[in-house]
C-alpha cells in the first residue's frame, strides 16, 4: 500500500472513531441524566469509574502489570485525577436540570479556560489571536446561557464549574505528559475516581429498581471507556487539526438524544452559541498550529551568532 493511500485510510478511520465517540459520549451523558433523576449522584459517578477501572485492568494489566502505577510525580497524578473526578460529579449533578445539548455546549468552553490559565500555570505565551478566540468562545457560552433573561436556569453554571475543574485537569495533564506514559495517566484517572467514589458508596447506595436501570449502570463505564478510547485512537493516527473539529459532533449527538429520550429540543440561541463555541475552538486550534509551524520554520542561530 502506498504512503498516500495508507494516510487516507488513517484519516478515514479517525473520522469513524470520532463518529463513534460522538455517539458513545452523549449516550454516557444521557444515561447519567436518566439515572440522576432517581439515584444518588455519587453512585452514578462510582458506576462510571468502576467500569472505567475494570476496563483499564482488562486491557493494561496483562501487558504492563503493576508497572502501570509507576510514575515520577504521584502527588501531581493524584491531584490531576481528583480534579477530573470533581468535574465529573459536578457535571452529573447538573444533568437532571439542563438539556443535554446545553450541557455539551458549555462543556466545550474547557479549552478556552485552558488557554486563559496557561500563562499562569504553564508559563506559556498566549497570542492575540488565541485571546480573541477565548473572548468569542465565552460570548458563545453566554448566548447559550443568556444570564439575566427570565427563566435562566441557574444549574447551567454548574457546567462552567465542571469545565473549570476539567481545564485544571488538562493543564496538569500537559505538565505530566513529558514525565509519565499515557497508560499510566489513564490508569490513575480510573483508580483515583474509583477510590474516591467508593468511599461514600455504602452510605448512599440504592439498588437498581429495574433491569433497565441496572443495564444503564453497567453501560456507564462501557460508554465512557470506549468513547474516550476512540478519541485517543483518532488522535494517534491523524493530526490534531484534522481530528479536533469532529469533537463538536458530540453537541449534535447530545441534541438528538435529548430530543428522542427526554423530549428536549435546543432553541435557536443554544444552536447559535454552540456554533460560536465550535468556530472559536477550531480557529484557536489553527492559530496554534500556525504559531507552531512559524516557530519551527524560524532560523536557529548557533551559539556564536
N, C-alpha and C positions, 0 to 999 in steps of 0.2 A: 504494500500500500504506500502511495506517495505521501510525502510530508504534508502538502496542502489538503489532500483527501483525509488524512488522519486528523489534521487540525479541524477540518469541517465536521468530522464525526464527533470530536470532543465538544465542539460548540453545540451541536445538536443534543448531545447527552446532557450538557449543562442546562440547556433550556428545559429538557424533560425533568431533570432533578428539581429545578426551581418551580415548575408547574406542580410537581408532586408536593413540594413544601408549601405551595400556595393553597393546596387542598388540606394537607395534614395539620398545619398550624392553626388555621381557622377552625378545623374540627376539634382540636385541643381546646381552644377558647370557647367554642360553642358547648362542648361537653361540660367544661368547668362552669360556664354560665348556668346551664340547666341544673347541675348538681348544687350550685351555691344557693339556690332558692330553698333547699331542703336540708342541707348538710353543713357542718362547720367548715369554714374556710381552710383551717389548718389540716383537716382531714383530707380535703381535696388536694392541697399542696403536697401532703405526705404521699398520696397515691401517685401524684405526678413524679416526685423524686424517687419513690420506691421503684417504680417502673424503670426510670432512667438508670438507677443504680444497678438493678438486675441486668439491664441491657449492657452496661459497662462491664460487669463481671463476666457475662457470657462471651463478649467479644474480645476483651483485652487481657483478662487473667490467663487464658490458655497461652497467649503469646508472650506476655511480659511478667506474669506473676506479681509478686509484691513490689517489684521494681517500679510499677506504676506510681507508687506513693513516694518514691524518692524524688525530692525536689530541693532546689537550692535556697528557696525562700518560703518555708512552710507557713510562717505567720501571714505573709502577704497573700499566699494562696488561700488561706482560711478567711481572711478579711474579704478578699475578692469574691469567694464563693458565697459568703454570708450576704454580701450586697445583692447578689443575684437572687438569693432566696427571699430576701426582703422585697425586692422588686416584684417577684412572682406573687407573693402573698398580697401585696397592695393591689396588684393588677386583678387578681381573682376577687378581692374584696369589692372592687368597683363594678365587676361584670354584671351582677344582677340588676344594676340601676341604669346602665348605659347600653345603647345598641352596639353590636359587635363592630360595625364599620367605624363608628365614632371612636371606640377604644383602640382599634387598629391604627387609625389615622394619627391619633395623639401619640401612640407608642413610637411612631416614626420620627418624633421630634428628638429622640435619643441622640442621633448623630450630630444634631445642631448643638446639643448640650455638651457633647464630647468636644466639639470644635471650640466652643466658648471657654471650656475649662482647660483645654490643652496647654495654653501658655502658663497657667498656674501649676498644674500637676506635672506636666512633662517638659515644661520649658520650651515648647515649640512656638515658632513664629506663625501667626495666622495673618495671611494677606487680606487686602481689601475685598477681593472677590469672595473669599470664604466668609468674611464678616457680613457681606451683603447677602449671601445665601442664607446665613443664620437668621438675619433680620427678616427676610422674606419668608423663610420657613416658619418662624414663630408667628408671623402675620397670618399665614395659612392656618396655623393651630387656633388662633383667635377667631378666624372665620368659622371653624368647626364648633368652637365652644360658645362664641358670642356672649361674653360676660356682660352682665348688666341688662341683658334682654329678658323680658318677662318669661318665666318658665325655664330659665337656665338651670340645669341640673348640677348641683354642687359636687356630685360624685365624679364629674369629669376631671376634677382637679386631682383626684387620686391617681389618675393615669399620668399626670405630669410628675407626681412624686415617684411613681414606678419608673418612668423614663429617666428621672434624675438618678435614682439608685442604679439603674441599668447602665447609665453613662459612666458613673464612677467605676462600675464593674469593668466596662470596656477599656477605660483608661488604665486600670491595674492590669488587665489582660495584655495590653501593649507593653507595659513595663516588664512583664514576666515572659513575654514571647522570646526574648533573647536568652533566657536562662533555663526554661523547662520545656519539654516537648508537649505538643498539643494533647496527646493521650493522657499525660499526667494532669494537665489543667482541666480537661473534661472530666476526668475521674474525680478530682477534688470537688467540682461542682456538684456531681451526683452524691458523693459521700457526705459533704457538709449539709446539703439540703435534706438528705435522708435523715441524718442525725438530728438536725435542728427541729424538723417537723415530727420526729418520732418521740421526742421528749414529752411534749404535751398530749400525745395521742391517747394514752389510757384515760385521760381526764375528759376528753371531748368526743371520744369515739361513738359513732352511731352506725349500727349495722345497716347495710343497704336494704331497703324495704321491698325491692323488686328485682327481677332478673335484669331488667333494662338498666337500673341504677348500678347494679353490680358490674354489668358489662361496660358501662361508661367509666366507672372507676378503674377497671382493668385496662381500658383503652388509653387513659391519660398518658401513661408512660410510653406506650406504643406510638401514639400520635406525636408526642413531644420529642421522643428519642429519634425516631426516623425522620421527622420533619427537619430537625436541626442537622442530622447526619447528611441528608440530601443537600442542604445548603453548603455544608463543609465540602462535600464531594464536588459540588458545582464550582466552588472557588479553587479547588485543587486542579481542575482540568481546564479551566477557562480564565481569562483575565478578569480582574475585579470590575473594570469599567464596563465590560460586557455583561457580567452577571448581576451586578448590584441593582440596575433598574428593574429587574424581574422580581425583586423583593416586594415591590409595591403591588404586585398581583394579589398579595395577601389581603389588601383592602377590598378588592373585588370579591375574593373568596369569602371574606367576612360579611360583606353586604349580601351576597347570595344566601349564605347560611342564616344570617339574621332575618331575612325575609321568609325563607322556607320554614325555618324551625320556630321562630318567635314572632313572625308577622311584623317585623320592624323594617321599614324601608327608609334609608337615609334621605334627608331632604337635600335641596339644591345647595345649601351652604356647606353641608358636610362634603358633598362631592367637589365643590369648588375649593374648599380648604384642603382636602386630600390631594387634589391636583396640584395646588400650590406647593404643598409639602413635598410631594414626589418630584416636581420640577426643580425645586430648590436643592433637594438632595442629589439629584442627578447632576445639576450644574456644579455643586460643590465637589462632587466626585471628579468631574472632568477638569475643574480648575486645579485640583490637587494633582491630577495626572500631568497636566501641562507644566506645573511648577516642578514636579519630579523630573520630567523629561528635560526641562531647561537646565536644571541643576546638573543632570548627567552629561548634557552636551557642553556645558561651560568648560573652557580650557583650564587645566590644572597646572599651577605653577610649581616648579621644582623648588626645593628649599633655598636654592641660591638665587632664585629670580625675584 
